[in-house]
Structures are given as C-alpha cells and as structure tokens.
Amino acid sequence: MSLAAEASYLIASVLFVFGLKRLSSARTARSGNLMAALGMAIALGGTLFLEGMANFGLIALAILVGTVPGWILAKRVQMTAMPQMVSLFNGMGGACALLISLAEMHSIPVAEWQHALPTLFGILFGAISFTGSLVAFGKLQGLISEKPLRWPLQKTINSLIVLIIFIASAAMLIQAPGLELSPMQLSLVLTGLALILGVLQVLPIGGADMPVVISVLNSCTGMAAAVTGFAMQNMSMIIAGTLVGAAGSLLTLLMCKSMNRKLSNVLFGSFGAGASGATAGGAASGHDKIQREITFSEAAILMGYGRRVIIIPGYGLAVAQAQHLVHELDELLEKRGVEVKYAIHPVAGRMPGHMNVLLAEANVPYPKLIDMEEINPEFAQTDVALVIGANDVVNPAARKDPSSPIYGMPILNADHAKNILVVKRGRGVGFAGIENDLFFDLKTRMLFGDAKNVLQELVTEVKAL
Amino acid sequence: MSALAMTYIFILAIFAGVEVIGRVPAVLHTPLMSGANAIHGIVLIGGVYILGKASGDLTLTLLGFAAVVLGTLNVVGGFVVTDRMLEMFKKKPSQPEKPK
C-alpha cells in the first residue's frame, strides 16, 4: 500500500470520529457533518494513489453518474420525505457493499475462510440492507401499504431461509466435498436468499416502526462496510463501518427506549398473535362512542380568546406540508396575546426529531418547541390543546389500558387540557391501528380534513376575530 | 495486515462508536442517523478499488462501476440531506443549545 493512501485513511478515520462526535450536539452538528464529508473526500482521493490503480476515466465517470442524481435528489426532496430518502441512500450503500463482496468472491479461486468469511458477511448484510431499505422506502413513500402485511407461516419461512443461508455458507467455508457449485455460484444463491429475506423481514413491520427499522438497517450497512473492509484489508472501511454499526445500534436502542418498546418486539412483533389480537380488541371497543365536530369559527374563538394554547404536531402535519400555516396561526394568536407553545413528542412523525426539523423549516423559534417531560405538567393550565395529525402520541390508552399494544409508551397529556381540538383527515384509526379514546372525550372537538386546508380556514377565522 | 490486528481495530472502533454518540438529544436522532448513513458510504472506496484494479476483467469492471455509482449516491445524497436538515437548526444564530 502506498503511503499517501495510508495517510489519507488515517486522517479520514480521525475526521469520522470527530464528525460523529460533533453531530451529536446541536451547536456543532453542521460542522461535524462537513468534517465527515471532508474525511470521505480525503479517503477517496487517497485510494486513487494505491499501487496498480488504473481505469481513472471510468472511476471519474461512475462518480459523476452517482453524484448528479444523489445531489439533485437530496436537494429537491421535501423536508417531510427525509426519512424515506435516508432509507433509500442507505439501501444504495447496502447494494454497493453487496456488489463489492461479489467482486471479491469473483476474484478468489478457492474459498479460504480468512477471506471468504468476511466476504460472505458482506454479501448477506449488504443484500438484506438493500432490499430491506427499499421496502422501508416504499412503505414511507406510500408505494407499499404501511400496514403490517401478514401471511401464513411467516416465521417458519424466514427461519427456513436463515437455515439454508447458514448451511450453504458453512458448506462453502469448509469446502464441503462433493459440492458441485463454485464459491461464486453459491454466492449468487446466497445473494438471492438474502435479498428475499430483506423483503420478507421488513414487509410485516408497520409504518410506525419504520424509523427503528431504518436505524437497524443503517447499522446493518455499517457492518457490511466493516466486513467488506476486512475482506479487502482496508483500515478506513473497517473503522468507518464499525463506527456506524456501533453508533447506529446504540441509536436504535435509544429510539426504542423513547417509544418504550423492545427491539425484538418491533422486528418480530407482528409475527406473533399478540399484536393482531390487540388490534382486533381495540377496534371492537370504540363502537357506540361518537366524535364531536366543531366549526372553524368556533375553533378560532376557542383559541383566539384563550390564554394558553399548546400545539401538538404529528405526521399528518408533515404529510400535509402545513408547517408554515401552523407558524402563521401561531403568530396570529400571539399577536392577540395568546401564549402558544409546541409540544414535541420524541417520536412524533416518522423519525425522532422529525417535527423539530419541520417546524424549524417554518421558522418557528426553537425555544417554543418543548419536550414531552417539560410540557406535560402544563396541559392542566392550558385552554386549548390543538392536535394536528398526531394520534398515538396522545392516546390515553398508553396510560390506562394494559391490554393496548402501546401501553406504557410515554405520551403527551393532551387530555388534561381544558379543550382539545383534533385536526384529522378522517374518522379511521391511527397509524398503529389502535382506537384513540381521546377523540371520543367529552372535551374533544374534531376538525376533519387535510391539515393544510383546516389550518388555512383557522387562520382566516382567527384573522376575522 | 493480520486478521488479529484488524480485529483489534474493529473492537476499538465499536467502543469509539458507542462512546461518541453517548448523550445525544432526541432532536438530533434523525440528523445523526442520516450523518452516520453517509459515513458508511465509505464502501465507495471499496468500489473504486475494485474498478481501479479490474484490469480488463469485464465482470469486475461492471461490478466495480455499479458499486462506485451506488456508493457515490449514498455518500453524496447522505451528506447533502444531512446538511439540509442541520441548516434548519442553525437558521437562528442566537438560538441556544438544546438544554439537557
């Protein structure tokens, strides 16, 4: 290896560590991201100085072909579609690791385990990450049903695939006698199986759990990069991949913690009878209760003449792209002397921090976004809690109903407010498929419609007060 | 490089990865995930290596080329998306750092 390449990898590794460190604090995050990007550029540049490198024209062309759509997609995507974009890019990384591992396998005549083992892992992690991320992307983008899909023998089929993968890998590594297939042919079979497994594993998971899934797949791609680094004996790939694998795993656990769920429950939960039973029970209970509607002018009066209003944004706000209108409503109310705050549930939206990003885009001042623990005691002194496209994060069943699948999840205590206004697209159940008693509360009034239209009407009505 | 040395690096990097994001506030979960997502785009250089050493082998050239394209998408898209997210946090210069 050339000195230039070695030095570039060392510098890049240091930059990645510092970049990640800075990314975990609001003040330094942006510079952290730039540092990591710089590290990547340096590692890429250094690689070109490796001995025996050729094909520079093709390399430049391939980088150009990847850069243009990547840049355009990333610049054009709506803030609301960020989660699926991250998932899509993650899938690309997984596919990249898969192809590299296949190329490695192609270049070795015999499957010596020191080389074949990490390459195999690269194939498996890469392939699962690739199709898993694409399914997650499809679910969040609305191309595939967000509902957990179920079919018979899910668990058995998946276990069977895992078993076959295991046996085939072992047969290759010990170079089992009588094995007709070459390592490359076996690798292609394994690739196919792992691709299928990625799809089957993510399809049954509901859209609400996608952030966790994306985080898991993110660390999966990280590990794919790391094991590929082992196969290619490349330090920077081992270090960067492992950093992401480890940090991603921790991040996954932190996310699960803020939803009060077990990771195993997220990944395998919908296979069991527990989740489906609970959904059926929830649907049956809300039979004879009614949701009360309210007119826009009445809603405007409630808020305009109140003293304190707390806005609870959820995914519905993001989908409707209504963040600017919320801010407009907020400013109108403040002008009238109403105190307006935003209650941010840690997992509101599709990703932790999703709401903060959106509202920041609409120029809502940062100090007005209040964390759950801090704002919960304030609901009792609040005149109106305005719930916009949020559902499960305000479902009192999480506090009261031990049979509910979300029981134990910390929620925003919107039901403690004097009045609750709920902006909702329709009467259906929420994302997790659970009936929400808040909507039937005597203090609650519903405003049905797309968040953008409803807020537009509310803004007009408040102006007219 | 020996397998043992690589394993050392691997283990130490796990500790580093866990340690550096130890106390990240929930607001930053999404940008952090996105940033980490861009960093594992390091697989790109594996692709560059394959393509650079393909030396006329058609399979390797094709695999390497596709890998570089996909890896670049991951890297460029990842960093740019992360930067856009973080840009929004930085808009207000007087904005205090998130407490706790």
Boltz contact constraints between the chains, C-beta under 6 A:
constraints:
  - contact:
      token1: [A, 16]
      token2: [B, 39]
      max_distance: 6.0
  - contact:
      token1: [A, 17]
      token2: [B, 16]
      max_distance: 6.0
  - contact:
      token1: [A, 20]
      token2: [B, 20]
      max_distance: 6.0
  - contact:
      token1: [A, 21]
      token2: [B, 20]
      max_distance: 6.0
  - contact:
      token1: [A, 23]
      token2: [B, 32]
      max_distance: 6.0
  - contact:
      token1: [A, 23]
      token2: [B, 35]
      max_distance: 6.0
  - contact:
      token1: [A, 24]
      token2: [B, 21]
      max_distance: 6.0
  - contact:
      token1: [A, 24]
      token2: [B, 24]
      max_distance: 6.0
  - contact:
      token1: [A, 24]
      token2: [B, 32]
      max_distance: 6.0
  - contact:
      token1: [A, 26]
      token2: [B, 89]
      max_distance: 6.0
  - contact:
      token1: [A, 26]
      token2: [B, 97]
      max_distance: 6.0
  - contact:
      token1: [A, 26]
      token2: [B, 98]
      max_distance: 6.0
  - contact:
      token1: [A, 27]
      token2: [B, 97]
      max_distance: 6.0
  - contact:
      token1: [A, 29]
      token2: [B, 31]
      max_distance: 6.0
  - contact:
      token1: [A, 29]
      token2: [B, 86]
      max_distance: 6.0
  - contact:
      token1: [A, 30]
      token2: [B, 86]
      max_distance: 6.0
  - contact:
      token1: [A, 30]
      token2: [B, 90]
      max_distance: 6.0
  - contact:
      token1: [A, 33]
      token2: [B, 35]
      max_distance: 6.0
  - contact:
      token1: [A, 33]
      token2: [B, 82]
      max_distance: 6.0
  - contact:
      token1: [A, 33]
      token2: [B, 83]
      max_distance: 6.0
  - contact:
      token1: [A, 33]
      token2: [B, 86]
      max_distance: 6.0
  - contact:
      token1: [A, 36]
      token2: [B, 39]
      max_distance: 6.0
  - contact:
      token1: [A, 37]
      token2: [B, 79]
      max_distance: 6.0
  - contact:
      token1: [A, 40]
      token2: [B, 75]
      max_distance: 6.0
  - contact:
      token1: [A, 43]
      token2: [B, 45]
      max_distance: 6.0
  - contact:
      token1: [A, 44]
      token2: [B, 45]
      max_distance: 6.0
  - contact:
      token1: [A, 47]
      token2: [B, 45]
      max_distance: 6.0
  - contact:
      token1: [A, 47]
      token2: [B, 48]
      max_distance: 6.0
  - contact:
      token1: [A, 53]
      token2: [B, 52]
      max_distance: 6.0
  - contact:
      token1: [A, 55]
      token2: [B, 51]
      max_distance: 6.0
  - contact:
      token1: [A, 55]
      token2: [B, 52]
      max_distance: 6.0
  - contact:
      token1: [A, 58]
      token2: [B, 51]
      max_distance: 6.0
  - contact:
      token1: [A, 59]
      token2: [B, 48]
      max_distance: 6.0
  - contact:
      token1: [A, 59]
      token2: [B, 51]
      max_distance: 6.0
  - contact:
      token1: [A, 62]
      token2: [B, 65]
      max_distance: 6.0
  - contact:
      token1: [A, 62]
      token2: [B, 68]
      max_distance: 6.0
  - contact:
      token1: [A, 62]
      token2: [B, 69]
      max_distance: 6.0
  - contact:
      token1: [A, 63]
      token2: [B, 72]
      max_distance: 6.0
  - contact:
      token1: [A, 65]
      token2: [B, 69]
      max_distance: 6.0
  - contact:
      token1: [A, 66]
      token2: [B, 69]
      max_distance: 6.0
  - contact:
      token1: [A, 66]
      token2: [B, 72]
      max_distance: 6.0
  - contact:
      token1: [A, 66]
      token2: [B, 73]
      max_distance: 6.0
  - contact:
      token1: [A, 67]
      token2: [B, 72]
      max_distance: 6.0
  - contact:
      token1: [A, 67]
      token2: [B, 76]
      max_distance: 6.0
  - contact:
      token1: [A, 70]
      token2: [B, 73]
      max_distance: 6.0
  - contact:
      token1: [A, 70]
      token2: [B, 76]
      max_distance: 6.0
  - contact:
      token1: [A, 70]
      token2: [B, 77]
      max_distance: 6.0
  - contact:
      token1: [A, 71]
      token2: [B, 76]
      max_distance: 6.0
  - contact:
      token1: [A, 71]
      token2: [B, 80]
      max_distance: 6.0
  - contact:
      token1: [A, 73]
      token2: [B, 77]
      max_distance: 6.0
  - contact:
      token1: [A, 74]
      token2: [B, 77]
      max_distance: 6.0
  - contact:
      token1: [A, 74]
      token2: [B, 80]
      max_distance: 6.0
  - contact:
      token1: [A, 74]
      token2: [B, 81]
      max_distance: 6.0
  - contact:
      token1: [A, 85]
      token2: [B, 81]
      max_distance: 6.0
  - contact:
      token1: [A, 86]
      token2: [B, 34]
      max_distance: 6.0
  - contact:
      token1: [A, 86]
      token2: [B, 37]
      max_distance: 6.0
  - contact:
      token1: [A, 89]
      token2: [B, 37]
      max_distance: 6.0
  - contact:
      token1: [A, 89]
      token2: [B, 74]
      max_distance: 6.0
  - contact:
      token1: [A, 89]
      token2: [B, 77]
      max_distance: 6.0
  - contact:
      token1: [A, 89]
      token2: [B, 78]
      max_distance: 6.0
  - contact:
      token1: [A, 90]
      token2: [B, 37]
      max_distance: 6.0
  - contact:
      token1: [A, 92]
      token2: [B, 70]
      max_distance: 6.0
  - contact:
      token1: [A, 92]
      token2: [B, 73]
      max_distance: 6.0
  - contact:
      token1: [A, 92]
      token2: [B, 74]
      max_distance: 6.0
  - contact:
      token1: [A, 93]
      token2: [B, 40]
      max_distance: 6.0
  - contact:
      token1: [A, 93]
      token2: [B, 41]
      max_distance: 6.0
  - contact:
      token1: [A, 93]
      token2: [B, 43]
      max_distance: 6.0
  - contact:
      token1: [A, 93]
      token2: [B, 74]
      max_distance: 6.0
  - contact:
      token1: [A, 95]
      token2: [B, 70]
      max_distance: 6.0
  - contact:
      token1: [A, 96]
      token2: [B, 43]
      max_distance: 6.0
  - contact:
      token1: [A, 96]
      token2: [B, 47]
      max_distance: 6.0
  - contact:
      token1: [A, 96]
      token2: [B, 67]
      max_distance: 6.0
  - contact:
      token1: [A, 96]
      token2: [B, 70]
      max_distance: 6.0
  - contact:
      token1: [A, 96]
      token2: [B, 71]
      max_distance: 6.0
  - contact:
      token1: [A, 97]
      token2: [B, 43]
      max_distance: 6.0
  - contact:
      token1: [A, 99]
      token2: [B, 63]
      max_distance: 6.0
  - contact:
      token1: [A, 99]
      token2: [B, 66]
      max_distance: 6.0
  - contact:
      token1: [A, 99]
      token2: [B, 67]
      max_distance: 6.0
  - contact:
      token1: [A, 100]
      token2: [B, 46]
      max_distance: 6.0
  - contact:
      token1: [A, 100]
      token2: [B, 47]
      max_distance: 6.0
  - contact:
      token1: [A, 100]
      token2: [B, 50]
      max_distance: 6.0
  - contact:
      token1: [A, 100]
      token2: [B, 67]
      max_distance: 6.0
  - contact:
      token1: [A, 102]
      token2: [B, 63]
      max_distance: 6.0
  - contact:
      token1: [A, 103]
      token2: [B, 50]
      max_distance: 6.0
  - contact:
      token1: [A, 103]
      token2: [B, 60]
      max_distance: 6.0
  - contact:
      token1: [A, 103]
      token2: [B, 63]
      max_distance: 6.0
  - contact:
      token1: [A, 106]
      token2: [B, 59]
      max_distance: 6.0
  - contact:
      token1: [A, 114]
      token2: [B, 3]
      max_distance: 6.0
  - contact:
      token1: [A, 215]
      token2: [B, 33]
      max_distance: 6.0
  - contact:
      token1: [A, 218]
      token2: [B, 33]
      max_distance: 6.0
  - contact:
      token1: [A, 218]
      token2: [B, 37]
      max_distance: 6.0
  - contact:
      token1: [A, 221]
      token2: [B, 40]
      max_distance: 6.0
  - contact:
      token1: [A, 222]
      token2: [B, 40]
      max_distance: 6.0
  - contact:
      token1: [A, 225]
      token2: [B, 40]
      max_distance: 6.0
  - contact:
      token1: [A, 225]
      token2: [B, 42]
      max_distance: 6.0
  - contact:
      token1: [A, 225]
      token2: [B, 43]
      max_distance: 6.0
  - contact:
      token1: [A, 228]
      token2: [B, 46]
      max_distance: 6.0
  - contact:
      token1: [A, 230]
      token2: [B, 6]
      max_distance: 6.0
  - contact:
      token1: [A, 232]
      token2: [B, 46]
      max_distance: 6.0
  - contact:
      token1: [A, 233]
      token2: [B, 1]
      max_distance: 6.0
  - contact:
      token1: [A, 237]
      token2: [B, 42]
      max_distance: 6.0
  - contact:
      token1: [A, 237]
      token2: [B, 46]
      max_distance: 6.0
  - contact:
      token1: [A, 238]
      token2: [B, 9]
      max_distance: 6.0
  - contact:
      token1: [A, 238]
      token2: [B, 10]
      max_distance: 6.0
  - contact:
      token1: [A, 239]
      token2: [B, 13]
      max_distance: 6.0
  - contact:
      token1: [A, 240]
      token2: [B, 39]
      max_distance: 6.0
  - contact:
      token1: [A, 240]
      token2: [B, 42]
      max_distance: 6.0
  - contact:
      token1: [A, 241]
      token2: [B, 40]
      max_distance: 6.0
  - contact:
      token1: [A, 242]
      token2: [B, 10]
      max_distance: 6.0
  - contact:
      token1: [A, 242]
      token2: [B, 13]
      max_distance: 6.0
  - contact:
      token1: [A, 242]
      token2: [B, 14]
      max_distance: 6.0
  - contact:
      token1: [A, 243]
      token2: [B, 13]
      max_distance: 6.0
  - contact:
      token1: [A, 243]
      token2: [B, 17]
      max_distance: 6.0
  - contact:
      token1: [A, 244]
      token2: [B, 36]
      max_distance: 6.0
  - contact:
      token1: [A, 244]
      token2: [B, 39]
      max_distance: 6.0
  - contact:
      token1: [A, 244]
      token2: [B, 40]
      max_distance: 6.0
  - contact:
      token1: [A, 246]
      token2: [B, 14]
      max_distance: 6.0
  - contact:
      token1: [A, 246]
      token2: [B, 17]
      max_distance: 6.0
  - contact:
      token1: [A, 246]
      token2: [B, 18]
      max_distance: 6.0
  - contact:
      token1: [A, 247]
      token2: [B, 17]
      max_distance: 6.0
  - contact:
      token1: [A, 247]
      token2: [B, 21]
      max_distance: 6.0
  - contact:
      token1: [A, 247]
      token2: [B, 36]
      max_distance: 6.0
  - contact:
      token1: [A, 248]
      token2: [B, 36]
      max_distance: 6.0
  - contact:
      token1: [A, 250]
      token2: [B, 18]
      max_distance: 6.0
  - contact:
      token1: [A, 251]
      token2: [B, 33]
      max_distance: 6.0
  - contact:
      token1: [A, 346]
      token2: [B, 26]
      max_distance: 6.0
  - contact:
      token1: [A, 351]
      token2: [B, 30]
      max_distance: 6.0
  - contact:
      token1: [A, 352]
      token2: [B, 26]
      max_distance: 6.0
  - contact:
      token1: [A, 352]
      token2: [B, 29]
      max_distance: 6.0
  - contact:
      token1: [A, 353]
      token2: [B, 27]
      max_distance: 6.0
  - contact:
      token1: [A, 353]
      token2: [B, 29]
      max_distance: 6.0
  - contact:
      token1: [A, 353]
      token2: [B, 30]
      max_distance: 6.0
  - contact:
      token1: [A, 356]
      token2: [B, 27]
      max_distance: 6.0
  - contact:
      token1: [A, 357]
      token2: [B, 85]
      max_distance: 6.0
  - contact:
      token1: [A, 357]
      token2: [B, 88]
      max_distance: 6.0
  - contact:
      token1: [A, 360]
      token2: [B, 88]
      max_distance: 6.0
  - contact:
      token1: [A, 360]
      token2: [B, 89]
      max_distance: 6.0
  - contact:
      token1: [A, 361]
      token2: [B, 88]
      max_distance: 6.0
  - contact:
      token1: [A, 366]
      token2: [B, 95]
      max_distance: 6.0
